[in-house]
Amino acid sequence: MPEAELDQLLRRPAVIAAVNDLALTSLALEDVLVALRAFGTVRVEVDRDPEYPYLCLLEGGEERARGRTVLHAAVACWARALEDVTLYTERGVAELEQFLLGPDVA
């Protein structure tokens, strides 16, 4: 993963918000793995892909990401998990609003 790709990952709003919530001044692999573990079991595999040999998997979910380094793969997986949580939360709130308003208001 070129540095530009990592920079884009780190600029995702969900990642910025999470880094701020964790009160981090720098982002190390251990920080990302600890944050990922809050979502479930994390596994990092190495395969034969010459460009992106590291694959980070968040078990119990659909989140998976590849990277040139373990850190790149972990950050990409974390970004995806954070974005998915935001999406599921927004869907849940919308469904709750529809339920509370009832069928006549929709």
SULRANOR-V743411 format. One line per field, one symbol per residue. burial: I if it has 9 or more other ideal C-beta (glycine too) atoms within 8 Angstrom, else O. Layout:
# SULRANOR-V743411
burial=???
This chain:
# SULRANOR-V743411
burial=IOOOIIOOIIOIOIIIIIIOOOOOOOOOOOIIIOIIIOIIOIOIOOOOOOOIIIIIIIOOIOIIIIIOOIIIIIIIIIIIIIIIIIOOOOOOOOOOOOOOOOOOOO
